[in-house]
């Protein structure tokens, strides 16, 4: 909540929601405090509980041993030995109790790690996938059907052809499927029905890397790596020269404002 609020602080201020955000943060903060107090109390109880159990264990051994000694069924030395064994047995249990908090933290961290480890990888290349070389740029959608979730179709029987060198605009309201078409063309998803071809090749038959190397995409949400503007431009082709990066910036009408940036 804190990160989201700080990241979107301009929106919060633009809509004068400071009081509502502060109240929301106060509620979440109080809930977190209560949970933290309960967790700390439980953790701090572990050590005293183990101490009580250890002392109770010794008391039972002493009481039972005293009765056995009075009955002539055990010697004082044997009882002292059992008391020593009971103390030795309780020591590692006490150490485990002291580690309980660390174990719980480790389990929580492991749960988050395994959520990522267990994620299924994106669509894989087929063993006989071919490289896309010397691309001309003929793109064909043939009766394409696709949905992200069942019973909510996004694309229904979409067919289109983009000729090499042709400029096409996809226009429509939010949710019409414009971004989905790009996601399918870059093979972040596979179609349910129909086919998408580039220069006559079905996209699933192509190596993803060779396909994506032929595509230039400007995403809706801009993301910049913590590096220079030059290196961010070069990210699409790491072997590009500085002159090629500057030329690309000029083609994108970005060269002038880039030169006005500090340093």
Buried (B, 14 or more C-beta within 10 A) or exposed (E): EEEEBEEEEEEBEEEEBEEEBEEEEEEEEEEEEEEEEEEEEEBEEBEEEBEEBBEEBBEEBBEEBEEBBEEEEBEEEEBEEBBEEBBEEBEEEBEEBEEBBEEEEEEEEEEEEEEEEEEEEEEEBEEEBEEBEEBEEBBBBBEBBBBEEEEEBBBEEBEEEBEEEEEEEEEEEEEEBBBBBBBBBBBEBEBEEBEBBBBEBEBBBBBBEBBBBBBEEEEEEEEEEEEEBEEBBBEBEEEBEEEEBBBBBEEEEBEEEBEEEEE
